[in-house]
Amino acid sequence: MSPSDGEGAAMTLELTPGTTCVANGRVIQIDGADSLTHMRVRDVATGAVSSVAIARIEALPKTAAASSFEGIPAAEWKRCCDLAKDLTPLNSRTTVARSELEKLAKRHGISVRQLQRSRATFRKDPRASALARSPGGRPLGLNQLDPEVDALIKHVIAKHYLRRERPSKEYVVVRARSLARRLKLKPPSRSAVLTRIAREDGYQADRARLGCKAAKQRWEARTGKLEAERPLDLLEIDHTPADVLVLSDDRLTVIGRPWVTVAIDVATRCVMGMYISMDPPSAVSVSLCVEHTVLPKPENEGDPGIWPMYGKPKKILVDNGKDFRSMALQRGCQDHGIDLAWRPVRTPHYGAHIERLIGTLMQIAHLLPGTTFSNIRDKGDYDSAGKARLTLDEFRQWMTQKVCRTYHTRRHSSLGVPPLVAWERGLQDEQGQMVPPALPAAPLKFRMDFLPYVMRPVRRTGITFGASRYWHPDLSPLIRQDEVMVRYDPRSPGAVWVRRPDGMLVTAPAIAGRAVGEPGSRRALDAEAQARMDAMTDEGFEKTDQIEAAAQAQTRQARHPSRRPRTQRSSPRSAAASAAAVNPTDLSALPAKTPSARAPIPVEEWT
C-alpha cells in the first residue's frame, strides 16, 4: 500500500487474527497462520474458510465513509434494516447468550463472529447505514455472465415467472436454457437463473403472481388500532390546499391557493411541523415538513418559546400518495430510526387525527380576507380574488401565530386540556421533572438527509441551479467530473450543499444570479414591446435589401463597362439611387401574370 493511500505516512498491514483485508479481489478476515507463507482466512461475504498465500494479501482500500445512504444498493439496504431492527434491543444489554446469538446469526445467514462484529459496530453508531458492508472487488478469474444471457434470463422471468398462473422456478430454468440454445447462446446454469429469481422477490413479484390483495397482506404492515401514549410515539402527515387566495410580493397579482403540509402528534394533538408553499404536494414538501418537525423551530429565534415542540418521532403514518413513497424520504426515515408507515387503502379512519386538524386550520383560515370557503355554496358571491390582501410570506406568519397561540392554547375536546399543556405533561417523568426530547446528534447531517436534491455538474464557473451560480474553493476537485448531488433548501436559496466522495460536506454560497438579488433576465415581453421589436426587425430587412440591391447594380456596371448606356452616362451615385428606388419588398412593382400570356424573357445582345 503506497503512502498516498493512507492518511499519514507509510502504513503497515498487521496480519493478526480479526484483521480485515483483501485477497484475490475478495474481502477477507484473517483467522490465523497456516504456515510461514500462508494464512487461514474467512471470506466476509460468504463465510468460506480457505488458505491464502501471504503475497496475495493486500490492505483494504480506503473508501469514503458511508455518510450518505443513497449509494447503498437496495438489497444491501434491506439487509441492514432487518439486522438493525434485531440488534436494537441488544444495545442496552452488556452480555448476550451464545444460543441467542447463534439463533440470530442463523436468521440473517451469517456467522456468530460476523454478528458480534456487526453488534459492536451498531453499538457505536446505531444507524442502519452503519451496518452496510463494503463492496468486495471482483475475484480473479471470475467468468461473468454474458450480458446477452443475463438480459435473456430477465426476459424469461418477466414473461414466464411473474404471472398469475404462478409457474415454478424449475420451469423458468428450463425455459431460459431452451431459449439460450435456440439463440445460439451459452445456456445459463440453474443457480444463475435461481439467483436472479431471488432478486425479484418482493412486493412487486408477489403482486404479479398472487395479486394486489395477497401481496399487500404479505408485505405491508398491519398496525391495527392507533395507539400513542407519549409524545412523539406516532405522527401523521398530510397536505391540503389552503382555503384562501394570496398575492404576489408586489401585491398586484393573485397567485392562487397555497398548499399546507402539516404534521400532528397523535398523543398530544400538537402541530409538530408545517410547510407552506405554492408548489403542489411532492417529496420536497414532505421532507421539509419532517425536517421542521424534528429540529428546533426557527420561529423561536424571532419569538422565543412560541413553538416549543420538536423531536424525532418513533413512527410517521402517511397516506398512499406518490409524494410519500419517494426513495429519499423512505431511506431518510430508515436511516434515522423513524418507522414510516402508510395507511391501508380505503381506511380513512386511520388518518382521522390529521384530517380533523386540517379541518380546524381551514376553519380558522376562513376568517382571512380572500378566503375561498369550503365549497361554492358557502362562498356565494364573495369575491375571493378581489378581497385577497395577504402575500405568501404574510400567510405563513399568520398561520404560525394561529397554530401556536390559538390552536395550541385552546382546550381540545378529546384531551380535555390544550395541546400545549398535553405536550408539557407528556414530557414529565415520574417525579414530575421535565425531560426534553433528544436532539439529533448531527442536526446538519439530519437536515441534509431530508433536503431535496438535483444532479448538477461542477464547472469552472461553479454550480448553476435556479438561475443562480454557487461556488466554494473546496469544489475544485470535482470540476470536469461526473454530476454531483446538490442539496438545496427552497426556502433559502442563498447556499447549496455538496458532499464530496471523501465524505466532506461543502456549503457553497451563491455568487451570482437571483439568489444574490441580481435582477432576473428571463422576463416575458408585453405586446407593445414585442410589436416594437418586430417593427425594428422589419425595417432592418428593408435597409439591408436596399444595400444589397445597390451593391449588385454597382458591381455589375463596374465589371461590364459595355453595358453602360451610350447616350447617357450615369454616375455610380445615380445608379445607386436608381437601384435604391426599387423596393424589393414592393410586390406591386412586379409584372402581373396573366393566364393567356407569358412574361417576356430578357435577352442580352452582344456586340
ZIWO-V482546 format. One record per residue. N is the residue number from 1. RES is the residue in one small letter. PHI is phi in degrees with one decimal (999 if undefined). OMEGA is omega in degrees with one decimal (* if undefined). Layout:
n->{N;N}
res->{RES;RES}
phi->{PHI;PHI}
omega->{OMEGA;OMEGA}
This chain:
n->{1;2;3;4;5;6;7;8;9;10;11;12;13;14;15;16;17;18;19;20;21;22;23;24;25;26;27;28;29;30;31;32;33;34;35;36;37;38;39;40;41;42;43;44;45;46;47;48;49;50;51;52;53;54;55;56;57;58;59;60;61;62;63;64;65;66;67;68;69;70;71;72;73;74;75;76;77;78;79;80;81;82;83;84;85;86;87;88;89;90;91;92;93;94;95;96;97;98;99;100;101;102;103;104;105;106;107;108;109;110;111;112;113;114;115;116;117;118;119;120;121;122;123;124;125;126;127;128;129;130;131;132;133;134;135;136;137;138;139;140;141;142;143;144;145;146;147;148;149;150;151;152;153;154;155;156;157;158;159;160;161;162;163;164;165;166;167;168;169;170;171;172;173;174;175;176;177;178;179;180;181;182;183;184;185;186;187;188;189;190;191;192;193;194;195;196;197;198;199;200;201;202;203;204;205;206;207;208;209;210;211;212;213;214;215;216;217;218;219;220;221;222;223;224;225;226;227;228;229;230;231;232;233;234;235;236;237;238;239;240;241;242;243;244;245;246;247;248;249;250;251;252;253;254;255;256;257;258;259;260;261;262;263;264;265;266;267;268;269;270;271;272;273;274;275;276;277;278;279;280;281;282;283;284;285;286;287;288;289;290;291;292;293;294;295;296;297;298;299;300;301;302;303;304;305;306;307;308;309;310;311;312;313;314;315;316;317;318;319;320;321;322;323;324;325;326;327;328;329;330;331;332;333;334;335;336;337;338;339;340;341;342;343;344;345;346;347;348;349;350;351;352;353;354;355;356;357;358;359;360;361;362;363;364;365;366;367;368;369;370;371;372;373;374;375;376;377;378;379;380;381;382;383;384;385;386;387;388;389;390;391;392;393;394;395;396;397;398;399;400;401;402;403;404;405;406;407;408;409;410;411;412;413;414;415;416;417;418;419;420;421;422;423;424;425;426;427;428;429;430;431;432;433;434;435;436;437;438;439;440;441;442;443;444;445;446;447;448;449;450;451;452;453;454;455;456;457;458;459;460;461;462;463;464;465;466;467;468;469;470;471;472;473;474;475;476;477;478;479;480;481;482;483;484;485;486;487;488;489;490;491;492;493;494;495;496;497;498;499;500;501;502;503;504;505;506;507;508;509;510;511;512;513;514;515;516;517;518;519;520;521;522;523;524;525;526;527;528;529;530;531;532;533;534;535;536;537;538;539;540;541;542;543;544;545;546;547;548;549;550;551;552;553;554;555;556;557;558;559;560;561;562;563;564;565;566;567;568;569;570;571;572;573;574;575;576;577;578;579;580;581;582;583;584;585;586;587;588;589;590;591;592;593;594;595;596;597;598;599;600;601;602;603;604;605;606;607}
res->{m;s;p;s;d;g;e;g;a;a;m;t;l;e;l;t;p;g;t;t;c;v;a;n;g;r;v;i;q;i;d;g;a;d;s;l;t;h;m;r;v;r;d;v;a;t;g;a;v;s;s;v;a;i;a;r;i;e;a;l;p;k;t;a;a;a;s;s;f;e;g;i;p;a;a;e;w;k;r;c;c;d;l;a;k;d;l;t;p;l;n;s;r;t;t;v;a;r;s;e;l;e;k;l;a;k;r;h;g;i;s;v;r;q;l;q;r;s;r;a;t;f;r;k;d;p;r;a;s;a;l;a;r;s;p;g;g;r;p;l;g;l;n;q;l;d;p;e;v;d;a;l;i;k;h;v;i;a;k;h;y;l;r;r;e;r;p;s;k;e;y;v;v;v;r;a;r;s;l;a;r;r;l;k;l;k;p;p;s;r;s;a;v;l;t;r;i;a;r;e;d;g;y;q;a;d;r;a;r;l;g;c;k;a;a;k;q;r;w;e;a;r;t;g;k;l;e;a;e;r;p;l;d;l;l;e;i;d;h;t;p;a;d;v;l;v;l;s;d;d;r;l;t;v;i;g;r;p;w;v;t;v;a;i;d;v;a;t;r;c;v;m;g;m;y;i;s;m;d;p;p;s;a;v;s;v;s;l;c;v;e;h;t;v;l;p;k;p;e;n;e;g;d;p;g;i;w;p;m;y;g;k;p;k;k;i;l;v;d;n;g;k;d;f;r;s;m;a;l;q;r;g;c;q;d;h;g;i;d;l;a;w;r;p;v;r;t;p;h;y;g;a;h;i;e;r;l;i;g;t;l;m;q;i;a;h;l;l;p;g;t;t;f;s;n;i;r;d;k;g;d;y;d;s;a;g;k;a;r;l;t;l;d;e;f;r;q;w;m;t;q;k;v;c;r;t;y;h;t;r;r;h;s;s;l;g;v;p;p;l;v;a;w;e;r;g;l;q;d;e;q;g;q;m;v;p;p;a;l;p;a;a;p;l;k;f;r;m;d;f;l;p;y;v;m;r;p;v;r;r;t;g;i;t;f;g;a;s;r;y;w;h;p;d;l;s;p;l;i;r;q;d;e;v;m;v;r;y;d;p;r;s;p;g;a;v;w;v;r;r;p;d;g;m;l;v;t;a;p;a;i;a;g;r;a;v;g;e;p;g;s;r;r;a;l;d;a;e;a;q;a;r;m;d;a;m;t;d;e;g;f;e;k;t;d;q;i;e;a;a;a;q;a;q;t;r;q;a;r;h;p;s;r;r;p;r;t;q;r;s;s;p;r;s;a;a;a;s;a;a;a;v;n;p;t;d;l;s;a;l;p;a;k;t;p;s;a;r;a;p;i;p;v;e;e;w;t}
phi->{999;-76.0;-60.2;-68.8;-76.6;-97.7;-92.1;-121.4;-79.5;-60.4;-118.3;-117.3;-111.3;-82.8;-89.7;-106.6;-56.6;96.4;-71.4;-96.3;-152.8;-127.8;-145.2;55.9;79.1;-117.7;-80.7;-129.0;-131.4;-77.1;-97.1;168.0;-95.4;-89.8;-159.8;-72.2;-118.1;-131.7;-120.4;-89.2;-126.7;-127.9;-68.4;-65.2;-77.0;-105.0;80.9;-71.3;-101.0;-152.1;-108.4;-126.5;-64.3;-60.1;-65.0;-88.1;-88.8;-130.9;-70.1;-67.0;-60.3;-75.0;-125.8;-64.5;-63.6;-74.0;-79.3;-132.1;-84.2;-63.7;-85.3;-81.0;-58.5;-61.4;-65.3;-65.7;-64.4;-64.1;-62.7;-64.1;-65.2;-65.0;-68.0;-63.6;-64.0;-80.9;-83.9;-57.5;-64.7;-84.4;-64.8;-85.4;-106.5;-81.0;-128.4;-131.3;-62.9;-60.6;-64.3;-67.8;-66.3;-64.2;-64.8;-69.5;-65.3;-64.9;-63.1;-98.6;69.9;-131.1;-82.3;-64.5;-64.2;-63.2;-64.4;-65.1;-65.5;-65.0;-65.3;-64.4;-65.7;-69.4;-69.1;-76.0;-138.7;-77.0;-126.2;-62.7;-67.1;-69.2;-89.6;-66.7;-84.5;-70.3;-67.2;-77.0;-74.2;-74.8;-61.5;-68.1;80.7;-73.8;-90.9;-73.6;-68.1;-57.1;-55.2;-66.0;-68.3;-62.1;-64.3;-63.8;-62.9;-61.6;-64.4;-65.6;-62.9;-65.3;-88.7;-112.2;-101.5;-83.4;-135.4;-68.8;-72.4;53.2;-64.0;-76.3;-65.8;-64.4;-63.4;-66.0;-60.4;-63.7;-64.4;-65.2;-67.4;-65.5;-64.9;-64.6;-65.7;-68.2;-93.1;62.0;-110.7;-70.7;-61.4;-72.2;-74.6;-62.6;-65.5;-64.2;-70.7;-64.7;-62.1;-74.2;-67.5;-63.1;-66.9;-82.4;-62.8;156.3;-62.3;-63.7;-65.3;-67.6;-65.4;-72.0;-95.7;-108.9;103.2;-63.0;-64.5;-65.2;-64.5;-66.5;-65.0;-85.5;-107.9;-89.6;-69.8;-112.1;-80.3;68.7;-72.3;-76.6;-131.2;-145.6;-91.7;-124.1;-57.9;73.3;-70.5;-149.0;-121.8;-122.7;-129.6;-158.9;-113.8;-161.6;-77.7;-68.3;-83.7;-158.8;-98.0;-119.2;-103.9;-70.4;-62.7;-85.8;62.2;-103.4;-130.5;-83.4;-96.2;118.4;-96.9;-74.6;-96.7;-117.0;-109.3;-127.6;-125.0;-118.7;-86.6;-65.3;-69.4;-111.3;63.0;-79.1;-80.3;-82.1;-158.5;-154.5;-136.3;-120.5;-154.8;-83.2;-75.4;-66.4;-55.0;-157.2;-62.3;-64.6;-64.6;-66.6;-62.9;-68.6;-68.2;-63.8;-61.5;-64.6;-72.4;-79.4;-85.0;-56.6;-71.6;-67.1;-63.5;-71.2;-67.2;-89.0;-140.0;-54.4;80.2;-68.4;-136.1;-80.1;-78.1;-164.0;130.2;-84.6;-76.7;-78.6;-148.4;-124.3;-108.2;-132.6;-86.0;-97.6;-65.3;-62.1;-67.9;-93.5;-118.2;-69.7;-63.7;-62.7;-66.4;-63.3;-71.5;-62.0;-67.7;-64.7;-66.7;-104.7;73.2;-101.1;-81.4;-94.2;-125.6;-113.8;-65.6;-61.2;-65.9;59.8;-132.6;-65.0;-66.1;-69.2;-114.0;-65.5;-65.6;-70.5;-65.3;-68.3;-64.1;-60.8;-62.2;-65.0;-65.3;-72.7;-63.6;-67.0;-67.7;-66.4;-81.6;-79.0;-67.3;94.6;-65.7;-101.1;59.0;-88.0;-156.1;-63.8;-65.8;-67.8;-70.6;61.2;-101.1;-68.0;-86.3;-63.7;-65.5;-70.6;-90.7;-60.1;-133.6;-94.9;-85.1;-63.0;-65.3;-66.7;-66.1;-61.0;-63.6;-63.7;-65.9;-61.0;-64.6;-67.0;-67.9;-80.5;-112.3;-121.8;-67.1;-68.5;-102.8;-95.4;-63.4;-91.2;-64.1;-80.8;-92.2;85.4;-138.0;-64.6;-56.9;-63.4;-67.1;-62.4;-65.0;-64.0;-69.1;-68.3;-93.1;-87.8;-86.4;-65.7;-88.4;82.7;-85.1;-75.6;-117.1;-67.6;-63.0;-71.2;-89.9;-57.9;-60.9;-127.8;-58.1;-66.3;-63.1;-61.0;-63.0;-64.3;-66.7;-112.8;-75.5;-68.6;-144.6;-134.0;-96.0;-140.8;-81.0;-99.2;-104.6;-64.8;-88.2;109.7;-102.6;-97.6;-158.7;59.5;58.9;-140.9;-119.2;-125.5;-157.0;-150.9;-55.6;-70.0;-86.5;-56.5;-64.2;-94.7;-66.0;63.8;-103.2;-67.0;-61.4;-114.1;-83.5;-107.4;-85.2;-144.7;-115.1;-59.1;-80.9;-142.5;-81.8;-73.6;-159.1;-128.9;-128.5;-133.1;-100.2;-74.0;-58.7;-82.7;93.6;-75.4;-93.4;-107.5;-96.1;-102.3;-75.5;-72.9;-117.4;-162.5;101.4;-63.3;-65.3;-106.8;91.8;-71.2;-63.6;-70.4;-96.3;-96.5;-117.9;-71.1;-77.7;-79.8;-63.4;-66.7;-66.0;-65.4;-63.6;-67.1;-65.2;-64.9;-64.3;-65.5;-64.9;-63.2;-63.8;-63.9;-62.9;-62.1;-63.7;-67.6;-63.8;-64.8;-62.3;-64.7;-64.7;-65.3;-64.2;-63.1;-63.9;-66.5;-66.8;-63.4;-69.2;-69.8;-87.0;-129.1;-61.6;-65.6;-80.7;-65.6;-63.2;-79.1;-76.5;-145.8;-84.9;-109.5;-77.5;-57.3;-67.3;-68.9;-64.5;-65.1;-66.5;-66.6;-68.6;-69.6;-69.6;-87.9;-91.6;-66.3;-92.9;-85.0;-75.1;-71.0;-77.4;-76.4;-64.2;-74.1;-94.0;-114.9;-67.7;-92.0;-140.1;-95.0;-69.1;-64.7;-96.9;-68.5;-126.2;-84.7;-105.5;-103.8;-106.3}
omega->{-178.0;179.6;-179.5;-179.2;-179.7;-179.2;-179.9;179.4;-177.0;-177.3;177.0;180.0;-180.0;-178.5;179.8;179.3;-179.4;179.9;177.4;-178.1;-176.2;174.7;179.7;176.4;-179.8;175.9;-175.6;173.4;-175.4;175.5;-178.7;-177.6;173.2;179.9;178.2;-176.7;-176.1;177.6;174.4;-173.1;179.0;178.4;-176.7;-175.4;-173.6;-176.2;-179.2;179.8;179.9;177.9;-174.9;176.8;-179.3;-179.2;-179.3;-173.5;178.4;177.6;177.8;-178.5;176.9;178.0;178.7;178.4;-178.7;-177.0;-179.4;-175.6;-177.5;-174.9;-179.1;178.7;-174.5;-178.5;178.8;179.0;178.2;177.8;-179.9;-179.2;179.1;179.9;179.6;179.7;179.3;-178.2;-177.3;179.2;-177.5;-176.1;-177.8;-177.7;-179.7;179.3;178.6;-178.6;-179.9;-179.3;178.4;177.7;179.6;179.2;179.9;178.5;178.4;179.7;-177.7;175.2;179.1;178.5;179.2;178.9;176.7;178.5;179.3;177.0;178.5;179.3;178.6;178.3;-177.1;178.0;177.6;-177.4;-173.8;175.0;-179.5;-177.6;179.2;-179.2;-178.7;178.8;175.5;-178.8;178.0;178.5;179.8;178.9;179.0;178.0;179.7;177.0;-179.3;179.8;179.3;-179.9;178.4;178.2;177.9;177.3;178.1;-179.9;178.9;178.4;-179.2;179.2;-178.2;-175.0;-171.4;-179.1;-178.0;-178.7;179.7;177.3;175.9;175.4;-179.7;178.0;178.8;177.2;178.4;177.5;-179.1;-179.9;-179.0;179.8;178.7;179.7;178.3;178.8;179.7;178.3;178.4;176.2;178.1;-178.3;178.4;177.9;179.5;-179.1;179.2;-179.9;-178.9;177.6;-178.9;172.9;179.9;178.6;179.6;-176.5;-179.1;-175.5;-176.5;179.2;179.2;177.0;179.6;-174.8;-173.6;-175.8;-174.9;-175.7;-179.0;179.3;178.9;178.4;-177.6;-169.7;-177.4;-178.8;175.1;-173.5;179.5;-177.5;178.9;178.4;177.4;-176.2;-175.6;176.6;176.7;175.2;-176.3;175.9;173.0;-178.5;176.5;-179.9;170.7;170.5;-179.0;179.9;179.1;175.8;-179.9;-176.6;171.8;-176.8;177.7;176.1;-179.0;-174.4;172.6;-174.7;173.3;-179.6;178.4;175.9;-179.8;174.1;-175.6;175.7;-178.8;173.2;-172.5;-175.6;-175.4;-177.1;177.4;172.4;-175.6;-178.4;-179.4;176.7;-177.1;-178.1;174.5;-179.5;178.0;-177.8;-179.5;176.5;179.0;-178.4;178.6;-178.7;179.8;175.3;177.2;178.2;178.7;179.9;-170.1;-175.1;175.1;-171.3;175.4;177.7;-179.5;-179.5;179.4;-178.3;-172.2;175.0;-177.0;-176.5;-173.2;-174.4;173.0;175.5;-179.5;-179.2;174.9;-176.1;176.0;-180.0;-177.7;178.2;-172.2;177.4;-179.2;-178.1;178.2;-178.0;178.4;-179.7;-179.0;-179.8;-178.3;-177.9;176.2;178.3;-179.3;-176.8;-178.2;173.3;177.4;-179.8;178.6;-176.7;179.5;177.8;171.7;-179.0;178.7;174.4;-176.1;-179.3;177.5;178.8;-174.9;-177.1;-178.2;178.3;178.7;177.5;179.1;178.0;178.6;-179.4;-179.8;173.7;175.7;-179.7;179.2;177.6;-176.7;170.4;-176.4;179.7;176.5;-176.8;-175.0;-177.8;-177.4;-176.9;178.2;-177.8;179.9;179.6;179.5;-178.9;-176.7;-178.5;-179.4;-178.4;-176.7;-177.3;-172.6;170.2;-179.2;-179.4;177.9;177.0;176.6;-179.9;-179.2;-179.8;177.8;179.2;-179.0;178.9;-171.9;-173.8;175.1;-177.0;-177.1;-175.0;179.2;-179.9;178.0;-174.0;-178.8;-177.5;-175.5;178.9;175.3;179.0;179.1;177.9;177.6;178.0;-178.6;178.9;-179.3;179.9;179.6;177.0;-176.6;178.2;-180.0;178.7;179.1;177.7;-176.9;178.4;178.8;176.7;171.6;-177.2;179.6;-176.9;-179.8;177.3;178.1;-178.9;-179.8;-177.5;-176.9;177.5;176.4;-178.8;173.1;176.9;-178.6;173.1;174.8;179.7;179.3;178.4;179.4;178.6;179.7;179.8;176.2;180.0;177.5;176.7;-177.0;-177.7;169.8;-178.4;-180.0;176.8;-176.1;-180.0;-176.5;179.6;-179.6;174.5;178.3;178.1;-178.4;178.2;-177.2;176.3;-179.6;177.6;-178.5;-178.9;-176.3;-176.2;-175.7;-178.6;172.7;-176.5;-179.7;175.8;-179.2;179.6;179.1;177.7;-178.2;178.3;-176.4;173.2;-176.9;178.3;177.3;179.2;179.9;175.9;-175.8;-176.5;179.0;174.8;177.2;-179.0;179.1;-178.9;-177.6;177.5;-179.1;178.2;173.5;-174.5;-178.1;179.0;179.5;178.0;178.8;177.6;179.2;179.9;178.0;177.5;179.3;178.7;177.5;177.3;179.3;-179.5;-178.8;176.2;178.1;178.3;179.7;-179.7;178.8;179.1;179.0;-179.5;-179.7;179.9;179.0;179.5;-179.9;-176.6;-179.2;-178.5;-177.0;-179.5;-179.2;178.8;-178.0;-176.5;-176.2;177.9;179.1;178.8;177.1;-179.4;179.4;177.8;178.5;179.5;179.2;178.6;178.8;-180.0;179.1;-179.1;-176.4;178.8;179.7;-177.0;-179.3;179.9;-179.1;178.0;-179.6;178.2;177.2;-178.4;-174.9;-176.3;178.1;177.1;-179.5;179.9;179.9;-179.8;177.4;178.2;-178.6;178.1;*}
